[in-house]
Amino acid sequence: MTDPRPEFDWMSALDIARAEELIFRVRSVLFTAFALLCAAAFVLRLIPRSSLVVILTCLATGALASWVTMRHARLHRLLPFHAYVNNTIDVTAVTGIAVGSAFTQSGHLAALSPVQLVYFLIIVGSALRFHAASTMYAAVLAAVQYAGLAAWAATHTARSTHDYLVADVLHPGSLALRVALLLLAGGVTVLLIRRVKDAVLTSQATQKLHARVVNEISDGLLVCDVDGRIVEANAAATDLLGVPRSVLVGLDAATVLPDPLWSILHERWARILSDGVATADGVQIPRDHGASCFVDVDARCVRVQEDTIVRVVLRDVTAEQSLWEKDSHYKRLTAMRQLATAMSHEFNNILSSIEASAFVLHEAIPDKSPEHEEVDIIRSAAARAATLVREIADLTDTRRPHASPVEVIRVVDRALSSIQPPEQAQVSVAVDVADDVLNLLGDESQLVRAIGKLIGAAYGAMLDGGKLTISARNTRIASRSREMAAGDYVTIEVADNGIGMPADMVERAFDPFQLAESHRWTGFALAGARAIASRHGGGIELTSALGRGSTYTITLPATRRQSAARKDSAEPDKSAPRKARLLLVDDDPASRRSLARVLATRGYEIHLAEDGRAALDLCESEKGAFDLVLLDMVMPGLNGKDVLAALRARFPSIKVLVVTGDADESLTREALELGASGVTHKPFDVLRLFDQVRSLTAAR
């Protein structure tokens, strides 16, 4: 902020204060010497007591005026009219001293002509203010007062007993000479002032340029004296500290600087003065409304002529701090995603072994046996664990999915079949998908999971029964938004008339760490659905109210291209196939053995390989006499892609079914591009695996 009090428009307040201090010192010495001289003259009976009182009163008045002016200058409150007031007091005091020294018993003191000497010194002192108008005013005022004094003497000469006053001090010739000298001194002083003023104006223009540059600097700048008093601050410093410049300048830094900034400077002040420099990084400064900013502090001791100052630079690093925190947050999220991916792969291997072994037991144990129910519990728990692993993968995966045209009705039907409605609850389902609805553009399995998660959330709100409505319509977005680009979209609404949600829960519905009122974890369902929609370039919105149900609106990119017809078969196949030869390649022993036992229940001849090198060696020894190779993609040494490429080059007739526990869609695309006949994911849907193996071996 700018100080509203006016100052001399062509001289800095600091220069004015220094000039007035110098004037006060000169006057103090001069007035003290003259007062001692008058006191000595009074002791020697050269002047009467009345003259001594007049002279000392005039000296005291001038000294007081000079002291008041200096105090105003120190407080940056010196106004232009103060120069006129001060010069009026100066000239009047000098005239009074002239009258007092003239009325002496012998006139010897007046012969020293102290009046001219005092006045010339005062003129010089006034010139130090570089205020030409007030200086010329002082010269004219002195001439007028001398003329008035002469007129008074002309009318009272006959009655005067002091002939020396008329003969010397107030003689017309002497008086004219004195007035001429005063005017000449004033004119010369004004001329000198004008020249000095031109030089000062040039210097002042440079100072203003420097001040403007300093105020344009984004770093805050504080200038303190060695005692910690702030003598200057730029605009950036006032913005950072939230304190106006008029408050900062002139006060002790300990009074206006907030903690911990002042505490740090106070602790290191002695080091700053001795070593010349001290720094601190990332100092947090409180701001209004509970906000704060971070600054780097660089304090240095600098010599300016004969003065020592401390220059404190405050660099606002709030943006850098925020970027660093975001970068750290991003790195932590990246590390968590990598950890989640690795954990998902390992858990999928474990769960595939559990499911495969449980399936073998399920086939071997009679249906009426008590152990059969225990096996069903194991398989159900493994399926729930597999669902949780998929939800974690959906939430943490940030890769753009492989996009292909998918029919909306197909996605909705698969999602409905994958989610079981609440037990003992009458839930009616209505699906309204118009014939002109465009095809979705995305990964079918991910889209099915996203819609399924929304359907599952709707079922969870209708434990006492209700109606589930699923509708789809075309949407056109004309301009790009933060989440979605302009283009064609399909909006799918999943609405229920269940219990609904309060407003605060709606805001947190997509929080992956949201807890229910019972403090039980509710899973990653909605957060995973939003993550899938975002990866596809779409979005999800939720509207809900207590007692009125909820509506989930998912908007996904659409295309006018036709989708390829696909049919999934999940029917159990217990027929005895021909004795096909299968090669299982997996580095995990448990997964390898459990999968072999599952396939052996259908009469296949199984051969095992623990890594890619062993698989290629076995194919070479058997001359490629395998109907199907079930190949794990993630293995040490030769990975699945390397083995697949080698098999395609050496034995092009062998079919390869890629088996992976990784959710990375890019691996699947690369495997299909390299010539794989199909892909299956761990943990297995055993019946679907049987169907895939039967189809591939039957074709051969």
Secondary structure, 3 states (H helix, E strand, C coil): CCCCCCCCCCCCHHHHHHHHHHHHHHHHHHHHHHHHHHHHHHHCCCCCHHHHHHHHHHHHHHHHHHHHHHHHHHCCCCCHHHHHHHHHHHHHHHHHHHHHHHCCCCCCCHHHCHHHHHHHHHHHHHHCCCCHHHHHHHHHHHHHHHHHHHHHHHHHCCCCCCHHHHHHHCCHHHHHHHHHHHHHHHHHHHHHHHHHHHHHHHHHHHHHHHHHHHHHCCCEEEEEECCCEEEEECHHHHHHHCCCHHHHCCCEHHHHCCCCHHHHHHHHHHHHHHHCEEEEEEEEEECHHHCEEEEEEEEEEEEECCEEEEEEEEEECHHHHHHHHHHHHHHHHHHHHHHHHHHHHHHHHHHHHHHHHHHHHHHHCCCCCHHHHHHHHHHHHHHHHHHHHHHHHHHHCCCCCCCEEECHHHHHHHHHHHCCCCCCCCEEEEEEECCCCCEEEECHHHHHHHHHHHHHHHHHCCCCCEEEEEEEEEEEECCCCCCCCCEEEEEEEEEECCCCCCHHHHHCCCCCCCECCCCCECCCHHHHHHHHHHHCCCEEEEEEECCCEEEEEEEEEEECCCCCCCCCCCCCCCCCCCCCEEEEECCCHHHHHHHHHHHHCCCCEEEEECCHHHHHHHHHHCCCCCCEEEEECCCCCCCHHHHHHHHHHHCCCCEEEEEECCCCHHHHHHHHHCCCCEEEECCCCHHHHHHHHHHHHHHC
